[in-house]
Amino acid sequence: MSQGQANDWIQRLTPILQATLQVEAVLPEREPAKLEQVLADYDLLEFTIDGTQRRRQRPKDNVVQKAYYSGKKKPIP
């Protein structure tokens, strides 16, 4: 499957997936601050933490930038 075909399928299927997850009340929570409330509301469900590393904009100042450096040399493709 080409990149274009994969993107086309993602665009077609994402709204269907989101609608289904909303009906089942299992949409992912995007705000970490709301974790305690979600766990209290759904105490019988199992949860998975998405630990995907994402790029972030780091400060230009070298001294401040060190606090944001993960140690990796190259981004993950």
PyMOL Python script that loads the backbone (N, CA, C, O; Angstrom):
from pymol import cmd

cmd.read_pdbstr("""\
ATOM      1  N   MET A   1       0.851  -1.166   0.000  1.00  0.00           N
ATOM      2  CA  MET A   1       0.000   0.000   0.000  1.00  0.00           C
ATOM      3  C   MET A   1       0.902   1.236   0.000  1.00  0.00           C
ATOM      4  O   MET A   1       1.852   1.330   0.777  1.00  0.00           O
ATOM      5  N   SER A   2       0.593   2.151  -0.862  1.00  0.00           N
ATOM      6  CA  SER A   2       1.406   3.363  -0.958  1.00  0.00           C
ATOM      7  C   SER A   2       1.046   4.340   0.161  1.00  0.00           C
ATOM      8  O   SER A   2       0.023   4.187   0.828  1.00  0.00           O
ATOM      9  N   GLN A   3       1.892   5.335   0.352  1.00  0.00           N
ATOM     10  CA  GLN A   3       1.650   6.360   1.369  1.00  0.00           C
ATOM     11  C   GLN A   3       0.346   7.107   1.079  1.00  0.00           C
ATOM     12  O   GLN A   3      -0.414   7.421   1.995  1.00  0.00           O
ATOM     13  N   GLY A   4       0.098   7.386  -0.194  1.00  0.00           N
ATOM     14  CA  GLY A   4      -1.125   8.079  -0.579  1.00  0.00           C
ATOM     15  C   GLY A   4      -2.376   7.269  -0.262  1.00  0.00           C
ATOM     16  O   GLY A   4      -3.363   7.808   0.238  1.00  0.00           O
ATOM     17  N   GLN A   5      -2.326   5.964  -0.557  1.00  0.00           N
ATOM     18  CA  GLN A   5      -3.465   5.100  -0.261  1.00  0.00           C
ATOM     19  C   GLN A   5      -3.686   5.007   1.250  1.00  0.00           C
ATOM     20  O   GLN A   5      -4.824   5.042   1.719  1.00  0.00           O
ATOM     21  N   ALA A   6      -2.594   4.887   2.008  1.00  0.00           N
ATOM     22  CA  ALA A   6      -2.706   4.810   3.464  1.00  0.00           C
ATOM     23  C   ALA A   6      -3.345   6.080   4.012  1.00  0.00           C
ATOM     24  O   ALA A   6      -4.219   6.017   4.877  1.00  0.00           O
ATOM     25  N   ASN A   7      -2.914   7.225   3.513  1.00  0.00           N
ATOM     26  CA  ASN A   7      -3.488   8.488   3.962  1.00  0.00           C
ATOM     27  C   ASN A   7      -4.970   8.579   3.604  1.00  0.00           C
ATOM     28  O   ASN A   7      -5.775   9.058   4.403  1.00  0.00           O
ATOM     29  N   ASP A   8      -5.325   8.126   2.422  1.00  0.00           N
ATOM     30  CA  ASP A   8      -6.728   8.147   2.004  1.00  0.00           C
ATOM     31  C   ASP A   8      -7.585   7.307   2.951  1.00  0.00           C
ATOM     32  O   ASP A   8      -8.662   7.739   3.362  1.00  0.00           O
ATOM     33  N   TRP A   9      -7.111   6.109   3.296  1.00  0.00           N
ATOM     34  CA  TRP A   9      -7.861   5.246   4.201  1.00  0.00           C
ATOM     35  C   TRP A   9      -7.940   5.835   5.604  1.00  0.00           C
ATOM     36  O   TRP A   9      -8.965   5.708   6.274  1.00  0.00           O
ATOM     37  N   ILE A  10      -6.877   6.471   6.047  1.00  0.00           N
ATOM     38  CA  ILE A  10      -6.896   7.117   7.366  1.00  0.00           C
ATOM     39  C   ILE A  10      -7.958   8.203   7.383  1.00  0.00           C
ATOM     40  O   ILE A  10      -8.727   8.304   8.339  1.00  0.00           O
ATOM     41  N   GLN A  11      -8.007   9.019   6.328  1.00  0.00           N
ATOM     42  CA  GLN A  11      -8.986  10.100   6.254  1.00  0.00           C
ATOM     43  C   GLN A  11     -10.416   9.564   6.197  1.00  0.00           C
ATOM     44  O   GLN A  11     -11.326  10.178   6.755  1.00  0.00           O
ATOM     45  N   ARG A  12     -10.620   8.452   5.544  1.00  0.00           N
ATOM     46  CA  ARG A  12     -11.964   7.877   5.430  1.00  0.00           C
ATOM     47  C   ARG A  12     -12.412   7.199   6.723  1.00  0.00           C
ATOM     48  O   ARG A  12     -13.573   7.310   7.117  1.00  0.00           O
ATOM     49  N   LEU A  13     -11.492   6.500   7.378  1.00  0.00           N
ATOM     50  CA  LEU A  13     -11.875   5.677   8.520  1.00  0.00           C
ATOM     51  C   LEU A  13     -11.813   6.394   9.869  1.00  0.00           C
ATOM     52  O   LEU A  13     -12.467   5.958  10.816  1.00  0.00           O
ATOM     53  N   THR A  14     -11.054   7.469   9.983  1.00  0.00           N
ATOM     54  CA  THR A  14     -10.932   8.164  11.261  1.00  0.00           C
ATOM     55  C   THR A  14     -12.272   8.662  11.791  1.00  0.00           C
ATOM     56  O   THR A  14     -12.555   8.450  12.970  1.00  0.00           O
ATOM     57  N   PRO A  15     -13.118   9.316  10.981  1.00  0.00           N
ATOM     58  CA  PRO A  15     -14.422   9.755  11.528  1.00  0.00           C
ATOM     59  C   PRO A  15     -15.292   8.582  12.000  1.00  0.00           C
ATOM     60  O   PRO A  15     -16.020   8.707  12.985  1.00  0.00           O
ATOM     61  N   ILE A  16     -15.219   7.460  11.309  1.00  0.00           N
ATOM     62  CA  ILE A  16     -16.000   6.288  11.702  1.00  0.00           C
ATOM     63  C   ILE A  16     -15.499   5.748  13.033  1.00  0.00           C
ATOM     64  O   ILE A  16     -16.293   5.408  13.911  1.00  0.00           O
ATOM     65  N   LEU A  17     -14.180   5.670  13.182  1.00  0.00           N
ATOM     66  CA  LEU A  17     -13.588   5.194  14.429  1.00  0.00           C
ATOM     67  C   LEU A  17     -13.940   6.127  15.592  1.00  0.00           C
ATOM     68  O   LEU A  17     -14.317   5.663  16.668  1.00  0.00           O
ATOM     69  N   GLN A  18     -13.818   7.426  15.379  1.00  0.00           N
ATOM     70  CA  GLN A  18     -14.142   8.378  16.440  1.00  0.00           C
ATOM     71  C   GLN A  18     -15.608   8.290  16.854  1.00  0.00           C
ATOM     72  O   GLN A  18     -15.920   8.344  18.043  1.00  0.00           O
ATOM     73  N   ALA A  19     -16.496   8.158  15.892  1.00  0.00           N
ATOM     74  CA  ALA A  19     -17.924   8.040  16.207  1.00  0.00           C
ATOM     75  C   ALA A  19     -18.202   6.767  17.001  1.00  0.00           C
ATOM     76  O   ALA A  19     -18.982   6.783  17.954  1.00  0.00           O
ATOM     77  N   THR A  20     -17.572   5.684  16.614  1.00  0.00           N
ATOM     78  CA  THR A  20     -17.761   4.420  17.313  1.00  0.00           C
ATOM     79  C   THR A  20     -17.223   4.489  18.735  1.00  0.00           C
ATOM     80  O   THR A  20     -17.873   4.026  19.672  1.00  0.00           O
ATOM     81  N   LEU A  21     -16.038   5.067  18.897  1.00  0.00           N
ATOM     82  CA  LEU A  21     -15.466   5.188  20.236  1.00  0.00           C
ATOM     83  C   LEU A  21     -16.308   6.102  21.120  1.00  0.00           C
ATOM     84  O   LEU A  21     -16.408   5.878  22.326  1.00  0.00           O
ATOM     85  N   GLN A  22     -16.907   7.121  20.535  1.00  0.00           N
ATOM     86  CA  GLN A  22     -17.760   8.016  21.317  1.00  0.00           C
ATOM     87  C   GLN A  22     -19.024   7.295  21.766  1.00  0.00           C
ATOM     88  O   GLN A  22     -19.453   7.460  22.908  1.00  0.00           O
ATOM     89  N   VAL A  23     -19.625   6.500  20.890  1.00  0.00           N
ATOM     90  CA  VAL A  23     -20.822   5.742  21.249  1.00  0.00           C
ATOM     91  C   VAL A  23     -20.508   4.767  22.385  1.00  0.00           C
ATOM     92  O   VAL A  23     -21.317   4.581  23.294  1.00  0.00           O
ATOM     93  N   GLU A  24     -19.343   4.156  22.324  1.00  0.00           N
ATOM     94  CA  GLU A  24     -18.933   3.191  23.351  1.00  0.00           C
ATOM     95  C   GLU A  24     -18.328   3.870  24.582  1.00  0.00           C
ATOM     96  O   GLU A  24     -17.967   3.199  25.549  1.00  0.00           O
ATOM     97  N   ALA A  25     -18.219   5.197  24.546  1.00  0.00           N
ATOM     98  CA  ALA A  25     -17.660   5.992  25.658  1.00  0.00           C
ATOM     99  C   ALA A  25     -16.236   5.576  25.991  1.00  0.00           C
ATOM    100  O   ALA A  25     -15.868   5.464  27.160  1.00  0.00           O
ATOM    101  N   VAL A  26     -15.437   5.348  24.948  1.00  0.00           N
ATOM    102  CA  VAL A  26     -14.037   4.970  25.167  1.00  0.00           C
ATOM    103  C   VAL A  26     -13.076   5.852  24.364  1.00  0.00           C
ATOM    104  O   VAL A  26     -12.000   5.407  23.965  1.00  0.00           O
ATOM    105  N   LEU A  27     -13.473   7.101  24.133  1.00  0.00           N
ATOM    106  CA  LEU A  27     -12.565   8.024  23.460  1.00  0.00           C
ATOM    107  C   LEU A  27     -11.333   8.257  24.333  1.00  0.00           C
ATOM    108  O   LEU A  27     -11.459   8.320  25.556  1.00  0.00           O
ATOM    109  N   PRO A  28     -10.159   8.384  23.744  1.00  0.00           N
ATOM    110  CA  PRO A  28      -8.963   8.635  24.555  1.00  0.00           C
ATOM    111  C   PRO A  28      -9.009  10.028  25.180  1.00  0.00           C
ATOM    112  O   PRO A  28      -9.498  10.979  24.571  1.00  0.00           O
ATOM    113  N   GLU A  29      -8.498  10.132  26.393  1.00  0.00           N
ATOM    114  CA  GLU A  29      -8.425  11.426  27.083  1.00  0.00           C
ATOM    115  C   GLU A  29      -7.113  12.085  26.709  1.00  0.00           C
ATOM    116  O   GLU A  29      -6.055  11.468  26.834  1.00  0.00           O
ATOM    117  N   ARG A  30      -7.162  13.320  26.256  1.00  0.00           N
ATOM    118  CA  ARG A  30      -5.978  14.037  25.790  1.00  0.00           C
ATOM    119  C   ARG A  30      -5.343  14.900  26.874  1.00  0.00           C
ATOM    120  O   ARG A  30      -4.202  15.338  26.725  1.00  0.00           O
ATOM    121  N   GLU A  31      -6.067  15.148  27.962  1.00  0.00           N
ATOM    122  CA  GLU A  31      -5.574  16.023  29.019  1.00  0.00           C
ATOM    123  C   GLU A  31      -5.117  15.192  30.223  1.00  0.00           C
ATOM    124  O   GLU A  31      -5.954  14.603  30.907  1.00  0.00           O
ATOM    125  N   PRO A  32      -3.812  15.134  30.496  1.00  0.00           N
ATOM    126  CA  PRO A  32      -3.328  14.364  31.646  1.00  0.00           C
ATOM    127  C   PRO A  32      -3.905  14.840  32.979  1.00  0.00           C
ATOM    128  O   PRO A  32      -4.015  14.051  33.917  1.00  0.00           O
ATOM    129  N   ALA A  33      -4.270  16.108  33.073  1.00  0.00           N
ATOM    130  CA  ALA A  33      -4.817  16.639  34.323  1.00  0.00           C
ATOM    131  C   ALA A  33      -6.169  16.005  34.662  1.00  0.00           C
ATOM    132  O   ALA A  33      -6.583  16.017  35.821  1.00  0.00           O
ATOM    133  N   LYS A  34      -6.856  15.454  33.663  1.00  0.00           N
ATOM    134  CA  LYS A  34      -8.173  14.849  33.878  1.00  0.00           C
ATOM    135  C   LYS A  34      -8.091  13.349  34.178  1.00  0.00           C
ATOM    136  O   LYS A  34      -9.124  12.685  34.263  1.00  0.00           O
ATOM    137  N   LEU A  35      -6.894  12.814  34.337  1.00  0.00           N
ATOM    138  CA  LEU A  35      -6.719  11.371  34.510  1.00  0.00           C
ATOM    139  C   LEU A  35      -7.460  10.844  35.734  1.00  0.00           C
ATOM    140  O   LEU A  35      -8.131   9.817  35.641  1.00  0.00           O
ATOM    141  N   GLU A  36      -7.360  11.509  36.863  1.00  0.00           N
ATOM    142  CA  GLU A  36      -8.016  11.024  38.074  1.00  0.00           C
ATOM    143  C   GLU A  36      -9.532  10.950  37.891  1.00  0.00           C
ATOM    144  O   GLU A  36     -10.167  10.001  38.351  1.00  0.00           O
ATOM    145  N   GLN A  37     -10.109  11.939  37.226  1.00  0.00           N
ATOM    146  CA  GLN A  37     -11.556  11.931  36.993  1.00  0.00           C
ATOM    147  C   GLN A  37     -11.953  10.783  36.071  1.00  0.00           C
ATOM    148  O   GLN A  37     -12.960  10.116  36.309  1.00  0.00           O
ATOM    149  N   VAL A  38     -11.175  10.551  35.030  1.00  0.00           N
ATOM    150  CA  VAL A  38     -11.473   9.452  34.100  1.00  0.00           C
ATOM    151  C   VAL A  38     -11.369   8.112  34.811  1.00  0.00           C
ATOM    152  O   VAL A  38     -12.224   7.247  34.621  1.00  0.00           O
ATOM    153  N   LEU A  39     -10.343   7.927  35.620  1.00  0.00           N
ATOM    154  CA  LEU A  39     -10.192   6.670  36.356  1.00  0.00           C
ATOM    155  C   LEU A  39     -11.337   6.466  37.338  1.00  0.00           C
ATOM    156  O   LEU A  39     -11.787   5.337  37.534  1.00  0.00           O
ATOM    157  N   ALA A  40     -11.815   7.545  37.961  1.00  0.00           N
ATOM    158  CA  ALA A  40     -12.937   7.431  38.892  1.00  0.00           C
ATOM    159  C   ALA A  40     -14.231   7.085  38.154  1.00  0.00           C
ATOM    160  O   ALA A  40     -15.046   6.313  38.660  1.00  0.00           O
ATOM    161  N   ASP A  41     -14.421   7.648  36.968  1.00  0.00           N
ATOM    162  CA  ASP A  41     -15.642   7.392  36.191  1.00  0.00           C
ATOM    163  C   ASP A  41     -15.684   5.970  35.630  1.00  0.00           C
ATOM    164  O   ASP A  41     -16.755   5.371  35.527  1.00  0.00           O
ATOM    165  N   TYR A  42     -14.533   5.440  35.274  1.00  0.00           N
ATOM    166  CA  TYR A  42     -14.464   4.134  34.608  1.00  0.00           C
ATOM    167  C   TYR A  42     -13.566   3.200  35.398  1.00  0.00           C
ATOM    168  O   TYR A  42     -12.531   2.765  34.893  1.00  0.00           O
ATOM    169  N   ASP A  43     -13.941   2.887  36.618  1.00  0.00           N
ATOM    170  CA  ASP A  43     -13.080   2.083  37.475  1.00  0.00           C
ATOM    171  C   ASP A  43     -12.992   0.611  37.051  1.00  0.00           C
ATOM    172  O   ASP A  43     -12.094  -0.099  37.504  1.00  0.00           O
ATOM    173  N   LEU A  44     -13.895   0.144  36.200  1.00  0.00           N
ATOM    174  CA  LEU A  44     -13.869  -1.256  35.780  1.00  0.00           C
ATOM    175  C   LEU A  44     -13.154  -1.472  34.448  1.00  0.00           C
ATOM    176  O   LEU A  44     -12.965  -2.613  34.027  1.00  0.00           O
ATOM    177  N   LEU A  45     -12.758  -0.391  33.784  1.00  0.00           N
ATOM    178  CA  LEU A  45     -12.103  -0.507  32.484  1.00  0.00           C
ATOM    179  C   LEU A  45     -10.592  -0.632  32.629  1.00  0.00           C
ATOM    180  O   LEU A  45     -10.017  -0.231  33.642  1.00  0.00           O
ATOM    181  N   GLU A  46      -9.968  -1.184  31.620  1.00  0.00           N
ATOM    182  CA  GLU A  46      -8.515  -1.239  31.565  1.00  0.00           C
ATOM    183  C   GLU A  46      -8.018  -0.078  30.716  1.00  0.00           C
ATOM    184  O   GLU A  46      -8.653   0.289  29.728  1.00  0.00           O
ATOM    185  N   PHE A  47      -6.884   0.503  31.097  1.00  0.00           N
ATOM    186  CA  PHE A  47      -6.343   1.653  30.398  1.00  0.00           C
ATOM    187  C   PHE A  47      -4.932   1.371  29.926  1.00  0.00           C
ATOM    188  O   PHE A  47      -4.206   0.584  30.532  1.00  0.00           O
ATOM    189  N   THR A  48      -4.552   2.022  28.840  1.00  0.00           N
ATOM    190  CA  THR A  48      -3.200   1.956  28.307  1.00  0.00           C
ATOM    191  C   THR A  48      -2.685   3.376  28.173  1.00  0.00           C
ATOM    192  O   THR A  48      -3.392   4.258  27.687  1.00  0.00           O
ATOM    193  N   ILE A  49      -1.453   3.596  28.605  1.00  0.00           N
ATOM    194  CA  ILE A  49      -0.844   4.907  28.464  1.00  0.00           C
ATOM    195  C   ILE A  49      -0.069   4.930  27.161  1.00  0.00           C
ATOM    196  O   ILE A  49       0.772   4.067  26.909  1.00  0.00           O
ATOM    197  N   ASP A  50      -0.361   5.932  26.330  1.00  0.00           N
ATOM    198  CA  ASP A  50       0.340   6.087  25.051  1.00  0.00           C
ATOM    199  C   ASP A  50       1.646   6.806  25.324  1.00  0.00           C
ATOM    200  O   ASP A  50       1.653   7.995  25.644  1.00  0.00           O
ATOM    201  N   GLY A  51       2.755   6.082  25.199  1.00  0.00           N
ATOM    202  CA  GLY A  51       4.063   6.656  25.481  1.00  0.00           C
ATOM    203  C   GLY A  51       4.826   7.025  24.224  1.00  0.00           C
ATOM    204  O   GLY A  51       6.057   7.009  24.220  1.00  0.00           O
ATOM    205  N   THR A  52       4.121   7.354  23.168  1.00  0.00           N
ATOM    206  CA  THR A  52       4.767   7.712  21.914  1.00  0.00           C
ATOM    207  C   THR A  52       5.544   9.012  22.078  1.00  0.00           C
ATOM    208  O   THR A  52       5.016  10.013  22.563  1.00  0.00           O
ATOM    209  N   GLN A  53       6.792   8.976  21.668  1.00  0.00           N
ATOM    210  CA  GLN A  53       7.601  10.180  21.755  1.00  0.00           C
ATOM    211  C   GLN A  53       7.281  11.087  20.569  1.00  0.00           C
ATOM    212  O   GLN A  53       7.232  10.646  19.420  1.00  0.00           O
ATOM    213  N   ARG A  54       7.066  12.359  20.877  1.00  0.00           N
ATOM    214  CA  ARG A  54       6.750  13.332  19.834  1.00  0.00           C
ATOM    215  C   ARG A  54       7.762  14.460  19.868  1.00  0.00           C
ATOM    216  O   ARG A  54       8.322  14.791  20.914  1.00  0.00           O
ATOM    217  N   ARG A  55       7.982  15.039  18.701  1.00  0.00           N
ATOM    218  CA  ARG A  55       8.892  16.179  18.624  1.00  0.00           C
ATOM    219  C   ARG A  55       8.288  17.363  19.355  1.00  0.00           C
ATOM    220  O   ARG A  55       7.068  17.529  19.382  1.00  0.00           O
ATOM    221  N   ARG A  56       9.134  18.176  19.941  1.00  0.00           N
ATOM    222  CA  ARG A  56       8.660  19.384  20.593  1.00  0.00           C
ATOM    223  C   ARG A  56       9.613  20.525  20.298  1.00  0.00           C
ATOM    224  O   ARG A  56      10.810  20.326  20.086  1.00  0.00           O
ATOM    225  N   GLN A  57       9.061  21.708  20.289  1.00  0.00           N
ATOM    226  CA  GLN A  57       9.859  22.902  20.049  1.00  0.00           C
ATOM    227  C   GLN A  57      10.662  23.198  21.306  1.00  0.00           C
ATOM    228  O   GLN A  57      10.096  23.358  22.387  1.00  0.00           O
ATOM    229  N   ARG A  58      11.986  23.270  21.162  1.00  0.00           N
ATOM    230  CA  ARG A  58      12.847  23.562  22.300  1.00  0.00           C
ATOM    231  C   ARG A  58      13.286  25.014  22.267  1.00  0.00           C
ATOM    232  O   ARG A  58      13.338  25.626  21.200  1.00  0.00           O
ATOM    233  N   PRO A  59      13.604  25.572  23.435  1.00  0.00           N
ATOM    234  CA  PRO A  59      14.084  26.951  23.474  1.00  0.00           C
ATOM    235  C   PRO A  59      15.394  27.106  22.702  1.00  0.00           C
ATOM    236  O   PRO A  59      16.162  26.151  22.581  1.00  0.00           O
ATOM    237  N   LYS A  60      15.646  28.293  22.187  1.00  0.00           N
ATOM    238  CA  LYS A  60      16.875  28.556  21.428  1.00  0.00           C
ATOM    239  C   LYS A  60      18.081  28.755  22.347  1.00  0.00           C
ATOM    240  O   LYS A  60      19.214  28.492  21.942  1.00  0.00           O
ATOM    241  N   ASP A  61      17.852  29.215  23.574  1.00  0.00           N
ATOM    242  CA  ASP A  61      18.930  29.450  24.523  1.00  0.00           C
ATOM    243  C   ASP A  61      19.544  28.110  24.940  1.00  0.00           C
ATOM    244  O   ASP A  61      18.830  27.231  25.424  1.00  0.00           O
ATOM    245  N   ASN A  62      20.861  27.944  24.757  1.00  0.00           N
ATOM    246  CA  ASN A  62      21.532  26.677  25.027  1.00  0.00           C
ATOM    247  C   ASN A  62      21.406  26.227  26.476  1.00  0.00           C
ATOM    248  O   ASN A  62      21.264  25.033  26.737  1.00  0.00           O
ATOM    249  N   VAL A  63      21.455  27.143  27.408  1.00  0.00           N
ATOM    250  CA  VAL A  63      21.378  26.776  28.826  1.00  0.00           C
ATOM    251  C   VAL A  63      19.977  26.246  29.161  1.00  0.00           C
ATOM    252  O   VAL A  63      19.844  25.218  29.826  1.00  0.00           O
ATOM    253  N   VAL A  64      18.956  26.935  28.708  1.00  0.00           N
ATOM    254  CA  VAL A  64      17.584  26.514  28.971  1.00  0.00           C
ATOM    255  C   VAL A  64      17.249  25.252  28.166  1.00  0.00           C
ATOM    256  O   VAL A  64      16.473  24.411  28.618  1.00  0.00           O
ATOM    257  N   GLN A  65      17.832  25.130  26.988  1.00  0.00           N
ATOM    258  CA  GLN A  65      17.553  24.015  26.088  1.00  0.00           C
ATOM    259  C   GLN A  65      17.952  22.674  26.690  1.00  0.00           C
ATOM    260  O   GLN A  65      17.315  21.663  26.393  1.00  0.00           O
ATOM    261  N   LYS A  66      18.967  22.634  27.511  1.00  0.00           N
ATOM    262  CA  LYS A  66      19.439  21.373  28.091  1.00  0.00           C
ATOM    263  C   LYS A  66      18.371  20.669  28.917  1.00  0.00           C
ATOM    264  O   LYS A  66      18.374  19.440  29.001  1.00  0.00           O
ATOM    265  N   ALA A  67      17.476  21.405  29.515  1.00  0.00           N
ATOM    266  CA  ALA A  67      16.402  20.801  30.310  1.00  0.00           C
ATOM    267  C   ALA A  67      15.440  19.995  29.436  1.00  0.00           C
ATOM    268  O   ALA A  67      14.761  19.098  29.935  1.00  0.00           O
ATOM    269  N   TYR A  68      15.376  20.301  28.150  1.00  0.00           N
ATOM    270  CA  TYR A  68      14.453  19.630  27.234  1.00  0.00           C
ATOM    271  C   TYR A  68      15.134  18.564  26.375  1.00  0.00           C
ATOM    272  O   TYR A  68      14.467  17.934  25.555  1.00  0.00           O
ATOM    273  N   TYR A  69      16.412  18.348  26.535  1.00  0.00           N
ATOM    274  CA  TYR A  69      17.152  17.427  25.686  1.00  0.00           C
ATOM    275  C   TYR A  69      16.971  16.000  26.190  1.00  0.00           C
ATOM    276  O   TYR A  69      17.233  15.719  27.360  1.00  0.00           O
ATOM    277  N   SER A  70      16.532  15.111  25.334  1.00  0.00           N
ATOM    278  CA  SER A  70      16.251  13.730  25.733  1.00  0.00           C
ATOM    279  C   SER A  70      17.471  12.829  25.612  1.00  0.00           C
ATOM    280  O   SER A  70      17.468  11.719  26.144  1.00  0.00           O
ATOM    281  N   GLY A  71      18.507  13.279  24.927  1.00  0.00           N
ATOM    282  CA  GLY A  71      19.687  12.446  24.748  1.00  0.00           C
ATOM    283  C   GLY A  71      19.741  11.775  23.391  1.00  0.00           C
ATOM    284  O   GLY A  71      20.776  11.222  23.019  1.00  0.00           O
ATOM    285  N   LYS A  72      18.654  11.812  22.646  1.00  0.00           N
ATOM    286  CA  LYS A  72      18.632  11.197  21.325  1.00  0.00           C
ATOM    287  C   LYS A  72      19.256  12.151  20.316  1.00  0.00           C
ATOM    288  O   LYS A  72      19.113  13.369  20.417  1.00  0.00           O
ATOM    289  N   LYS A  73      19.936  11.584  19.361  1.00  0.00           N
ATOM    290  CA  LYS A  73      20.620  12.390  18.353  1.00  0.00           C
ATOM    291  C   LYS A  73      19.753  12.696  17.145  1.00  0.00           C
ATOM    292  O   LYS A  73      19.890  13.759  16.539  1.00  0.00           O
ATOM    293  N   LYS A  74      18.855  11.772  16.784  1.00  0.00           N
ATOM    294  CA  LYS A  74      18.050  11.933  15.572  1.00  0.00           C
ATOM    295  C   LYS A  74      16.593  11.676  15.901  1.00  0.00           C
ATOM    296  O   LYS A  74      16.301  10.894  16.806  1.00  0.00           O
ATOM    297  N   PRO A  75      15.666  12.313  15.194  1.00  0.00           N
ATOM    298  CA  PRO A  75      14.251  12.022  15.407  1.00  0.00           C
ATOM    299  C   PRO A  75      13.902  10.639  14.876  1.00  0.00           C
ATOM    300  O   PRO A  75      14.565  10.114  13.982  1.00  0.00           O
ATOM    301  N   ILE A  76      12.865  10.068  15.434  1.00  0.00           N
ATOM    302  CA  ILE A  76      12.367   8.766  14.972  1.00  0.00           C
ATOM    303  C   ILE A  76      11.616   8.991  13.668  1.00  0.00           C
ATOM    304  O   ILE A  76      10.763   9.876  13.596  1.00  0.00           O
ATOM    305  N   PRO A  77      11.916   8.206  12.636  1.00  0.00           N
ATOM    306  CA  PRO A  77      11.243   8.428  11.331  1.00  0.00           C
ATOM    307  C   PRO A  77       9.765   8.121  11.375  1.00  0.00           C
ATOM    308  O   PRO A  77       9.075   8.259  10.365  1.00  0.00           O
TER     309      PRO A  77
END
""", "prot")
cmd.dss("prot")
cmd.show_as("cartoon", "prot")
cmd.util.cbc("prot")
cmd.orient("prot")
